[in-house]
Amino acid sequence: MADDDDINSEEIITEEMLWERIPEVEGLDRANTYYELSARIYARGQYDEALALAETARDIYSDLGAVAPTEGLAQAYSAIGYNLNQLKRMNEAANAMSKAVELLRETKSPMAIELACTLGEWWFNSKEYEKTIDCMNQCVQEHLVDGNDSGAANDLHLIGCAYRELKNYDKSLEAFREARALFKRLKEVINVARCDQKIAHCLTELGDAEGALIAAQKSLDVFVTAHDHRRETYSMFELGKAQIASNLNEEGLMSLENVLETVTESEFKDFEFIIDIERKIALVLRKLDRNDEAQEIERRLDAVTDVIDEA
C-alpha cells in the first residue's frame, strides 16, 4: 500500500516551494517549474504575471532543443495563448495557440484537436474568417475520422458563421445544412434550430424567400417551445425578413415590431441590432406607402448613428 505522503506529494507542493525551487534546478526541470507557476497564477486571474512566466517556460523549452519534449513547448505556447486571450490580445493569442496546435499535430497528440477548436473560435473572434475556415475544416475531418459527429457538427456551424461574415452565402448555407444533418441525427433539437435560423438568413440573402420562411418558422417553433426567448427574438427577426422578401409586408412589419419591442425592453441595449431592425421597418413602411413614418424613423436613426460613428 502506498504511503499517504506518496499519494499527496503533488498536492502539498505550494507556490512558495515552486519559487524556491527555481534557483536550484536547470534545464527541463526549470522549464516545468515556470510552467507550473504560470498555471497556478493564471488560476488566480493574474494574467500579466502568468503570461511572463509562460513565456519564460517557452524560451527555456526552445533553448533545450531536441532534449525538451514537444508537448512541453506546446503547453507553454498554449498557456501564452490563454493568457493573451484573457488580456483581450486576441490576434496574438491565436498566433500563440496556432504554434501549440502545430507542435501537437506533429506528435499526433490527442490534445491537438481540442486546442485547434479553441483556436478556430479565437480566429473568429479576431474577425480572421478565412483562418477560421481553414482551421475548422481540418477539425471537421479529424472529428469525422474519430466518429465524433457532435464535434464535426459544431465545427461546421462555426465554418458557416465565418462564411456568412464573408457574405459567401452559398458556402455558408452548405456548411449550416451539413451541421444541421449531423445535429438532427444526434437529436440535438436546439442546435438544429440554431442552424435553421442561420439557414433562413442565407436563403433570404440568396433570394429564396419561400425557403427562408420555412426555415425561420421551424427555428422559431423550437425556441418558442423551449422558452428560449433570446434565440426566439433572432428567429422572429429572420421570419420578418423572409416575410418581407415574400411580399407579406404587413406580416413582416408585425414580426419586426415584435422583435423591436423585445430588444428595446432588454436591460442591455444592442444599438447595432436595434438600428438594423428599425431600418428594415422603415423600408417596409415605404413599401406600404407610409412614407412619413418611415422618414421619421430614418431621421431618428441618423441622429443615433451620428453618435455611434463619432465614438
Salt bridges, closest charged atoms under 4 A:
GLU15 OE1 - ARG44 NH1 2.40
GLU36 OE2 - ARG40 NE 2.79
ASP59 OD1 - ARG58 NH2 3.09
GLU92 OE1 - ARG89 NH2 2.86
GLU142 OE2 - ARG105 NE 2.97
ASP149 OD2 - ARG185 NH1 3.01
ASP155 OD2 - HIS143 ND1 2.58
ASP196 OD1 - ARG180 NE 2.63
ASP228 OD2 - ARG231 NH1 2.95
GLU232 OE1 - HIS229 ND1 3.37
GLU238 OE2 - HIS201 ND1 3.39
GLU238 OE1 - LYS241 NZ 3.02
ASP276 OD1 - LYS280 NZ 2.60
GLU278 OE1 - ARG300 NH2 2.79
GLU293 OE2 - ARG290 NE 2.85
GLU296 OE2 - ARG299 NH2 2.82
GLU298 OE1 - ARG286 NH2 2.69
ASP302 OD1 - ARG279 NH2 3.93
